[in-house]
Amino acid sequence: RKCSPVLEYREYSSNSWQSIAPIQGEYESPPSEYSQRYIFTALLKDLSPKTLYEFRIQEPTWDEDSEQNVIYSYKTFDPENLKIVQGGDSGNTKEAIEMNQNSLKNINPDLVMIGG
């Protein structure tokens, strides 16, 4: 079965949805998977800062009342006051975990990136 989703989005107070066709990534489910999985990417441009948006995924084969027909929300960043925390390999000792938790709580970051 072919999967052809469409990403729809709008500002929270708007009644009009805009749509964009996502790009399908290359992914082969391993033989142990129950069914084929699909991965899609969509890039939304020219969104307004500090604005609440709603988005949903529509797929022609889904029923109108499907559990998959969910509306999600997302607020765009404030570019004048963006807080990003980056770290990695800080260890898994009690002290390191407490330091990380307390640091994040005090900063209230918009984005956290942890590598390692």
C-alpha positions as CSV (number, residue, x, y, z in Angstrom):
1,R,0.0,0.0,0.0
2,K,1.4,3.4,-0.9
3,C,1.5,6.1,1.7
4,S,0.9,9.7,0.5
5,P,0.6,12.0,3.5
6,V,0.2,15.8,3.3
7,L,1.2,18.1,6.2
8,E,-1.3,20.8,6.9
9,Y,-0.6,23.8,9.1
10,R,-2.1,27.1,10.2
11,E,-1.8,29.8,12.8
12,Y,-3.8,28.9,15.8
13,S,-6.4,31.6,15.3
14,S,-6.9,30.9,11.6
15,N,-9.6,28.8,9.9
16,S,-7.5,28.2,6.8
17,W,-5.1,25.3,6.5
18,Q,-2.0,25.5,4.3
19,S,-0.5,22.3,2.9
20,I,2.8,20.9,1.9
21,A,3.7,17.5,0.5
22,P,6.5,16.0,2.5
23,I,9.5,14.3,1.0
24,Q,9.8,10.6,1.6
25,G,13.1,9.4,3.0
26,E,14.7,6.1,1.9
27,Y,14.1,3.5,4.6
28,E,13.6,-0.3,4.3
29,S,12.0,-1.9,7.3
30,P,13.9,-4.9,8.5
31,P,12.3,-8.3,7.9
32,S,11.4,-8.6,11.6
33,E,9.0,-5.6,11.3
34,Y,5.3,-6.3,11.1
35,S,4.8,-3.8,8.2
36,Q,6.7,-1.3,6.2
37,R,7.5,2.0,7.9
38,Y,7.8,5.3,6.1
39,I,9.8,8.4,7.0
40,F,8.8,11.8,5.7
41,T,10.3,15.3,6.0
42,A,8.7,18.6,5.5
43,L,10.3,22.1,5.8
44,L,8.0,25.0,6.7
45,K,9.4,28.4,5.7
46,D,8.5,32.0,6.6
47,L,6.7,31.2,9.9
48,S,6.2,34.1,12.2
49,P,8.3,34.2,15.4
50,K,6.6,33.7,18.8
51,T,3.5,32.4,17.1
52,L,1.4,29.4,17.9
53,Y,0.8,27.0,15.0
54,E,-1.3,23.9,14.6
55,F,-0.4,21.1,12.3
56,R,-1.8,17.7,11.3
57,I,-1.0,14.9,8.9
58,Q,-3.6,13.9,6.4
59,E,-3.5,10.7,4.4
60,P,-6.2,9.8,1.8
61,T,-6.6,6.2,3.1
62,W,-7.3,7.2,6.7
63,D,-10.9,7.3,7.9
64,E,-12.4,10.7,8.9
65,D,-12.6,9.5,12.5
66,S,-9.3,7.8,12.6
67,E,-7.1,8.1,15.7
68,Q,-4.4,9.3,13.4
69,N,-6.3,12.5,12.6
70,V,-4.8,14.5,15.5
71,I,-4.1,18.2,15.6
72,Y,-0.8,19.1,17.2
73,S,0.5,22.6,18.2
74,Y,3.9,24.2,18.2
75,K,5.1,27.7,19.2
76,T,7.9,29.2,17.1
77,F,10.9,30.6,18.9
78,D,11.6,34.2,19.9
79,P,14.7,35.0,17.8
80,E,15.6,37.9,20.2
81,N,15.7,35.6,23.3
82,L,16.6,32.1,22.1
83,K,18.2,29.8,24.7
84,I,20.1,26.7,23.5
85,V,21.9,24.3,25.7
86,Q,24.5,21.9,24.2
87,G,26.4,19.2,25.9
88,G,27.5,15.6,25.9
89,D,29.3,12.8,27.6
90,S,28.9,14.4,31.1
91,G,28.9,11.0,32.7
92,N,26.2,9.1,34.6
93,T,27.3,9.7,38.1
94,K,24.8,11.1,40.6
95,E,26.6,14.4,40.7
96,A,26.6,14.8,36.9
97,I,22.9,13.9,36.6
98,E,21.9,16.4,39.4
99,M,24.1,19.1,37.8
100,N,22.4,18.6,34.4
101,Q,18.9,18.6,35.9
102,N,19.5,21.7,38.0
103,S,21.2,23.6,35.1
104,L,18.4,23.0,32.7
105,K,15.7,23.9,35.3
106,N,17.4,27.3,36.0
107,I,17.9,28.2,32.3
108,N,14.6,27.0,30.9
109,P,16.0,26.4,27.4
110,D,14.1,26.5,24.1
111,L,16.3,23.7,22.7
112,V,18.5,21.1,24.3
113,M,21.1,19.2,22.2
114,I,22.9,16.3,23.8
115,G,25.5,14.2,22.0
116,G,27.7,11.3,22.9
